[in-house]
Amino acid sequence: MVAVVKLPESRTYNRQECITFRKTAERFGGLSNMAGGYILNINGVKILTSEALYQACRFPHMPEVQRLIIAERSPMTAKMKSKPYRDNSRSDWDIVRTKIMRWCLQVKLIQNWDKFSKLLLETGDLPIVEDSRKDDFWGAKPEDEEFLTGANVLGRLLMQVREQIASGKLTSETIVQPLPIQDFLLYGQDISPIVASGEYYPGSYMRSLDLIKSGSQPSSDVDLLSISKHELERDEEGRSNENLEKELVEIAEFKFDKYDSLQFVLLPIVEKLQESEHTDKELAKLFTTNLKQMRDWLKRAVELGKVRKLSKPVRYVAESQLPLI
Ligand SMILES: Nc1nc(O)c(N)c(N[C@@H]2O[C@H](COP(=O)(O)O)[C@@H](O)[C@H]2O)n1
């Protein structure tokens, strides 16, 4: 069955009554996805522009293509890199691309709060329009000196985000949740909730992700406990309730500060280290993050008394070696 995608209606804008942008060096050029200076961090991966992020989202099933796009310094080249593979974009691309673009803009905002919120608010309540020579879906094309016509979807999304800032719905503290769509992946990993600092909650930690997807946010040990209870009820892998009870207790026994967002990160790392010891490099690779970030997490886990650092060679092991399963 072929899905029919309804295209948004086209509008005509009077240039004099709008904020328009075409080149990134212009007064409002920072609104463009091509603008530099708005660095993003998704799952511990540094991404230079929202354009590169948006294009990478086409290919959750082709991590090697995502890497090619993200490795590019120039946003335009990142877009060009996606061109040869476009026919292999995720099959529901036309249905999800607008949602993905909104999510990309929210991520750009949260991780560049001061600069991007200021720029958006400086547009007042004027219509925002991407002035594009050839794209009347994301932007609007000039009719003449005065008028532009197009669906201007990017401009409309920017106006929505502006409204969300003004109403306080989006703040610098907001956690941008991953979209509830199939295969929302970066380099084969579920995309994790996004926070301003770029701190990464590994997507492999399905218990917290399940909870997030179900609409509530884990905020304390109690919530983590209830996730495990949930798992207890729906375990289909033949794991005995007794062992799962043990896991429940193990997880509950972590005494993280309730506001310590690291709780989502450290639990899966400690779980991994309960299976066997690992070096920091191995862990960084396993959790697809950089070495410095992994060392910071391990330092915190050691401080919390959950992980022991062994020497010669340096490696890590969980303090509690009790098997979880
Ligand atoms: N080719 C091109 N040149 C520019 O200067 C642009 N601003 C854009 N537009 C941006 O391209 C993205 C959409 O890409 P798809 O065509 O959907 O792959 C989006 O960020 C537009 O704002 N394109």
The ligand as an SDF file (V2000), in Angstrom:
LIG
                    3D

 23 24  0  0  0  0  0  0  0  0999 V2000
   20.3330   23.0490   -1.5880 N   0  0  0  0  0  0  0  0  0  0  0  0
   19.9840   23.9090   -0.6020 C   0  0  0  0  0  0  0  0  0  0  0  0
   20.6470   25.0550   -0.5210 N   0  0  0  0  0  0  0  0  0  0  0  0
   20.3490   25.9120    0.4300 C   0  0  0  0  0  0  0  0  0  0  0  0
   20.9990   27.0740    0.5030 O   0  0  0  0  0  0  0  0  0  0  0  0
   19.3450   25.6030    1.3680 C   0  0  0  0  0  0  0  0  0  0  0  0
   19.0710   26.4430    2.3740 N   0  0  0  0  0  0  0  0  0  0  0  0
   18.6490   24.3870    1.2300 C   0  0  0  0  0  0  0  0  0  0  0  0
   17.6240   24.0930    2.0720 N   0  0  0  0  0  0  0  0  0  0  0  0
   17.6490   23.1970    3.1350 C   0  0  0  0  0  0  0  0  0  0  0  0
   17.8030   21.8290    2.7480 O   0  0  0  0  0  0  0  0  0  0  0  0
   17.1790   21.0120    3.6930 C   0  0  0  0  0  0  0  0  0  0  0  0
   16.1730   20.1340    3.0900 C   0  0  0  0  0  0  0  0  0  0  0  0
   16.7950   19.1730    2.3850 O   0  0  0  0  0  0  0  0  0  0  0  0
   15.9840   18.0880    1.5340 P   0  0  0  0  0  0  0  0  0  0  0  0
   15.7710   18.7010    0.2210 O   0  0  0  0  0  0  0  0  0  0  0  0
   14.7120   17.7800    2.2710 O   0  0  0  0  0  0  0  0  0  0  0  0
   16.9120   16.9340    1.5260 O   0  0  0  0  0  0  0  0  0  0  0  0
   16.5140   21.9210    4.6670 C   0  0  0  0  0  0  0  0  0  0  0  0
   17.3740   22.1290    5.7690 O   0  0  0  0  0  0  0  0  0  0  0  0
   16.3630   23.1730    3.9050 C   0  0  0  0  0  0  0  0  0  0  0  0
   16.2490   24.2670    4.7580 O   0  0  0  0  0  0  0  0  0  0  0  0
   18.9910   23.5440    0.2300 N   0  0  0  0  0  0  0  0  0  0  0  0
  1  2  1  0
  2  3  1  0
  2 23  2  0
  3  4  2  0
  4  5  1  0
  4  6  1  0
  6  7  1  0
  6  8  2  0
  8  9  1  0
  8 23  1  0
  9 10  1  0
 10 11  1  0
 10 21  1  0
 11 12  1  0
 12 13  1  0
 12 19  1  0
 13 14  1  0
 14 15  1  0
 15 16  2  0
 15 17  1  0
 15 18  1  0
 19 20  1  0
 19 21  1  0
 21 22  1  0
M  END
$$$$
